[in-house]
Structures are given as C-alpha cells and as structure tokens.
Amino acid sequence: MRLHVLHETTYDYTPAVKTAQHMGHLKPADDTRQKLLCHTLRVEPEPAKQDERVDIYGNTRTFFSLQVAHDRLKVVAESMVETSAAAALPASMPWEAARERMRYHGAAHYDPATEFVFASPYVPRDTQFADYARASFAPGRPLLEAATALMQRIHEDFEYVTAATDATTPALDSLALRKGVCQDFAHVMTGCLRSMGLAARYVSGYLLTEPPPGQARLVGSDASHAWVAVYLPAETGPGEWAELDPTNNRAPGEDYVRLAVGRDYGDVSPLRGVIHGGASHALSVAVTVSPVPL
C-alpha cells in the first residue's frame, strides 16, 4: 500500500521566542517492512541550521535552530511511504523461557534487545504492572500468545479518553485510571511486559485516516499514533519483534506507518525543543494519512 503522510505542527507564542533549538522524529523508517519513497521537512521561519542524524536505535531525527525572533513556528513533514502486510511470525517459546533469555548469564551471547527489559524514564518496572499482566501469562503459555492476550485485556479494560491524560502522565497513573490515549496504552503495555522480565519497546507512527471499504475507522486516526513491539527470542540467532496495538486490539499491518522506535515516548516524541522567550503558547497538530493509487 502506498500512503501519503502530512503532519503539520504549529506553535503560536506569546510573547515572541527569541531563539530556539528543536529536534524532531518526523521521518518514517525505511527498512524491510516499509520503503520511504520521499520525505520533506519545511520549517517556518527558516532555520539558521538544520541537519539529520541517526540515533542509537536507527531512527532518523532532525535538528534545527532558529536565531530570529518569532511568534509562530510551523513545521510541516510530508512523506510518501510504501508499506506491506506484516509477515507471519514463527511460533514463540514459552514466556518463561523468553524471560530467561533476557537475564544475564556468564559467557552467554549478548542480545541487544536486553536493553528493552529495563525501566525507562516514562515506563518504570513495578509490581502493579506485573500484577495486572499476570492473568495473561499462564505457566508455559507461548510468549506471543500471552502478549496478544495482554493487548486484548488492555483494549477491553481501558477507555480511550483524550482529556484524561497528557504527554507527561506517568504510566502507573494511566494504569490506575484505566483511561488515556494511545501513548498511555502503549506505556502501560510496555510496563507490563518489562515487569514480567520481557523486552518491549515503544513504536511511534501513523494510521491510515480513511480505512478501506468495509473496514472500521481506527482510533487514533488524524493524529500521530503509538503501539508496542515485544521481542520474541529465537532458539538460535537473533529474535524478532512482534508489533501489537492495544488501542485498536490488533497487529499493525500495511495501513500503519512507523516513524521510530525507542524505550518510551521520550525517545521518539515527534517534536521537542528548548526556547528562549515565549512564556505561553498554543499548539495545534494536524495529521492526514491517505492512500495513493499505485
């Protein structure tokens, strides 16, 4: 599926910002699962400096600095991406065996996925997460089956309410509220998996705004989206990441566009920065993902 993504972010400042430095994760991934056909990033006012770098997780991030006073910042990211259906995953080992693979053993092969077992700034490891997750992790249950059951429970137990939380709401608060948005659901599920000793990472991206005929419109359309990837260790060699979306209770497919992966939202927020001035601001974000005929 070929998808066109338009992501517009506007900040209106009062009073004007004197200088600013920003970093954005707005360029979709280009890998075996999806192909980035083209991408542009337009910033107004024009930055004094703008460059791209690849971070430790393989995401492309853009830095730009503004050295002129401005009362409005507009950032427009436009991309064309060709996606494909998710490949079928092999049978996964029991979750206890996967957990054991993530533990340290002397002289054992180091698996980079181990980093995603540990707590991160937005997602602590906590007994409250483990207590909630345990109902899905019966002894001997295959990891992917258990993780899918956890996804389904979060989808059923939590209510999608945009005003219930904000970008800084702790994941444990979201667990207690049983309310939030896709970021909260992804943080809760990630916390549950990590608290069970498993590797999980946060995925940012987009959903197709208009679904194919006969399919339901997904929650989170017309905005950036977030979901989870759980690591499935292999008996030999590297394992695989299985993506699961607790907001919509499904595995992402060709109607999803991945931007970046990280430990949590803090690693991959679409846009953040440091400003000098601008005591208050109004933010507006508009996202449109539309299919393009091949």
FENDAFEN-V996699 format. One record per residue. N is the residue number from 1. RES is the residue in one letter. SS is DSSP state (H for helix, E for strand, C for the rest). OMEGA is omega in whole degrees, -180 to 180 (none if undefined). D_CENTER is the distance of its C-alpha to the mean C-alpha in Angstrom with 2 decimals. Layout:
N|RES|SS|OMEGA|D_CENTER, N|RES|SS|OMEGA|D_CENTER
This chain:
1|M|C|178|20.62, 2|R|E|-175|20.68, 3|L|E|174|18.41, 4|H|E|-178|18.95, 5|V|E|175|16.20, 6|L|E|-177|17.53, 7|H|E|-178|15.53, 8|E|E|178|18.11, 9|T|E|-180|17.86, 10|T|E|173|21.18, 11|Y|E|171|22.41, 12|D|E|-173|26.03, 13|Y|E|172|27.61, 14|T|E|-10|30.79, 15|P|E|-177|32.60, 16|A|E|173|31.59, 17|V|E|-178|29.34, 18|K|E|177|31.55, 19|T|E|-178|29.17, 20|A|E|171|25.43, 21|Q|E|-176|22.90, 22|H|E|174|19.31, 23|M|E|-180|16.30, 24|G|E|169|13.66, 25|H|C|-173|10.67, 26|L|C|180|11.87, 27|K|C|-177|13.19, 28|P|C|178|11.73, 29|A|C|177|12.01, 30|D|C|-175|15.58, 31|D|C|-176|16.36, 32|T|C|-178|18.09, 33|R|C|179|15.66, 34|Q|E|-178|15.68, 35|K|E|177|18.11, 36|L|E|-177|17.73, 37|L|E|176|21.11, 38|C|E|-179|21.17, 39|H|E|173|19.34, 40|T|E|176|20.88, 41|L|E|-179|19.96, 42|R|E|-178|22.71, 43|V|E|175|23.26, 44|E|E|2|26.15, 45|P|C|-177|28.22, 46|E|C|-179|28.35, 47|P|C|173|26.94, 48|A|C|179|29.50, 49|K|E|178|27.18, 50|Q|E|177|24.01, 51|D|E|179|22.62, 52|E|E|174|19.74, 53|R|E|176|18.82, 54|V|E|-177|16.74, 55|D|C|-174|15.11, 56|I|C|-179|15.58, 57|Y|C|178|12.57, 58|G|C|178|13.80, 59|N|C|173|11.63, 60|T|E|178|13.98, 61|R|E|-176|14.25, 62|T|E|175|17.14, 63|F|E|172|19.55, 64|F|E|-179|22.22, 65|S|E|180|25.05, 66|L|E|-177|27.33, 67|Q|C|178|30.91, 68|V|C|178|32.43, 69|A|C|-180|32.57, 70|H|E|177|30.42, 71|D|E|175|29.90, 72|R|E|172|27.10, 73|L|E|178|24.07, 74|K|E|-180|22.65, 75|V|E|-178|19.82, 76|V|E|177|19.53, 77|A|E|-180|17.18, 78|E|E|-175|18.58, 79|S|E|171|17.58, 80|M|E|-174|19.04, 81|V|E|174|17.22, 82|E|E|-176|18.89, 83|T|E|177|16.92, 84|S|C|179|18.48, 85|A|C|180|18.49, 86|A|C|179|16.84, 87|A|C|177|19.58, 88|A|C|-179|21.24, 89|L|C|177|20.41, 90|P|C|177|23.42, 91|A|C|-178|24.64, 92|S|C|179|22.99, 93|M|C|175|25.17, 94|P|E|-174|25.79, 95|W|H|179|23.11, 96|E|H|178|25.74, 97|A|H|178|26.40, 98|A|H|178|22.75, 99|R|H|-180|22.69, 100|E|H|178|25.91, 101|R|H|-178|24.50, 102|M|H|179|21.96, 103|R|C|179|24.92, 104|Y|C|174|27.04, 105|H|C|-180|30.22, 106|G|C|177|32.83, 107|A|C|178|33.12, 108|A|C|178|30.19, 109|H|C|179|27.90, 110|Y|C|177|24.88, 111|D|C|-179|21.55, 112|P|H|-180|18.74, 113|A|H|-179|16.30, 114|T|H|-180|18.39, 115|E|H|-175|16.56, 116|F|H|172|13.64, 117|V|H|-172|16.33, 118|F|C|178|17.07, 119|A|C|175|16.16, 120|S|E|-173|14.02, 121|P|C|-178|14.71, 122|Y|C|-173|12.50, 123|V|E|176|12.90, 124|P|C|166|16.59, 125|R|C|-172|18.38, 126|D|C|179|20.84, 127|T|H|178|23.51, 128|Q|H|175|22.33, 129|F|H|-179|19.13, 130|A|H|179|21.39, 131|D|H|179|23.92, 132|Y|H|-175|21.62, 133|A|H|-168|20.20, 134|R|H|-180|23.71, 135|A|H|-180|24.89, 136|S|H|-172|22.61, 137|F|C|176|23.68, 138|A|C|180|27.34, 139|P|C|176|29.27, 140|G|C|-178|28.98, 141|R|C|178|26.26, 142|P|E|-173|24.25, 143|L|H|-177|20.78, 144|L|H|178|18.97, 145|E|H|180|21.27, 146|A|H|180|20.66, 147|A|H|178|16.85, 148|T|H|177|17.30, 149|A|H|177|19.82, 150|L|H|177|17.59, 151|M|H|-179|14.98, 152|Q|H|180|18.07, 153|R|H|178|19.44, 154|I|H|179|16.49, 155|H|H|-178|16.62, 156|E|H|-173|20.36, 157|D|H|-174|20.67, 158|F|C|179|18.25, 159|E|E|179|19.02, 160|Y|E|-178|16.73, 161|V|C|-173|18.31, 162|T|C|-175|17.00, 163|A|C|-175|19.67, 164|A|C|-176|19.33, 165|T|C|171|16.77, 166|D|C|-174|15.39, 167|A|C|-177|12.76, 168|T|C|-178|15.00, 169|T|C|178|15.75, 170|P|C|-178|15.93, 171|A|H|178|14.28, 172|L|H|175|17.89, 173|D|H|178|18.96, 174|S|H|177|16.48, 175|L|H|-179|17.90, 176|A|H|-178|21.35, 177|L|H|-172|20.90, 178|R|C|178|19.44, 179|K|E|176|18.01, 180|G|E|179|15.03, 181|V|C|-174|12.21, 182|C|H|178|8.92, 183|Q|H|180|7.44, 184|D|H|-180|10.62, 185|F|H|179|10.64, 186|A|H|178|7.51, 187|H|H|180|9.22, 188|V|H|-179|12.49, 189|M|H|177|11.90, 190|T|H|178|10.66, 191|G|H|179|13.72, 192|C|H|-179|15.92, 193|L|H|-180|15.34, 194|R|H|-179|15.86, 195|S|H|172|18.80, 196|M|C|178|20.30, 197|G|C|-176|20.27, 198|L|C|-179|17.59, 199|A|C|179|14.84, 200|A|E|179|11.23, 201|R|E|-176|7.98, 202|Y|E|180|4.40, 203|V|E|176|2.52, 204|S|E|180|2.51, 205|G|E|-176|6.06, 206|Y|E|174|9.19, 207|L|E|174|11.77, 208|L|C|-177|15.45, 209|T|C|179|17.33, 210|E|C|-178|20.53, 211|P|C|175|20.51, 212|P|C|-180|23.31, 213|P|C|178|26.64, 214|G|C|-180|26.96, 215|Q|C|-177|23.30, 216|A|C|174|21.85, 217|R|C|-175|19.65, 218|L|C|176|16.14, 219|V|C|180|14.83, 220|G|C|176|12.38, 221|S|C|-179|14.29, 222|D|C|176|15.43, 223|A|C|171|12.37, 224|S|C|-173|8.89, 225|H|E|179|6.72, 226|A|E|176|3.87, 227|W|E|-169|5.23, 228|V|E|169|6.73, 229|A|E|178|8.90, 230|V|E|-176|12.35, 231|Y|E|178|14.87, 232|L|E|179|18.19, 233|P|C|177|20.95, 234|A|C|178|23.82, 235|E|C|175|27.49, 236|T|C|178|28.02, 237|G|C|-178|25.86, 238|P|C|177|22.10, 239|G|C|-178|19.94, 240|E|E|176|17.12, 241|W|E|177|13.49, 242|A|E|-178|13.32, 243|E|E|-178|10.29, 244|L|E|-177|10.81, 245|D|E|-179|9.87, 246|P|C|178|11.84, 247|T|C|-176|11.98, 248|N|C|175|13.97, 249|N|C|180|15.30, 250|R|E|173|14.91, 251|A|C|178|13.63, 252|P|C|179|11.87, 253|G|C|-175|14.72, 254|E|C|176|16.11, 255|D|C|176|15.18, 256|Y|E|174|11.45, 257|V|E|179|10.52, 258|R|E|175|7.89, 259|L|E|-171|7.63, 260|A|E|176|6.51, 261|V|E|179|5.91, 262|G|E|-180|7.32, 263|R|C|179|9.00, 264|D|C|-177|7.25, 265|Y|H|-178|6.60, 266|G|H|-180|9.89, 267|D|H|-168|9.22, 268|V|H|180|7.06, 269|S|C|-175|8.44, 270|P|C|-178|9.85, 271|L|E|174|13.31, 272|R|E|-178|15.28, 273|G|E|178|18.83, 274|V|E|-177|22.25, 275|I|E|175|25.05, 276|H|E|-175|28.80, 277|G|E|176|30.12, 278|G|C|-176|28.60, 279|A|C|177|29.28, 280|S|E|-179|27.43, 281|H|E|172|25.14, 282|A|E|-177|23.95, 283|L|E|172|20.52, 284|S|E|-179|19.90, 285|V|E|178|16.94, 286|A|E|180|17.57, 287|V|E|175|15.44, 288|T|E|176|17.33, 289|V|E|-176|16.48, 290|S|E|179|19.79, 291|P|E|178|21.37, 292|V|E|179|23.86, 293|P|C|179|26.93, 294|L|C|none|27.29
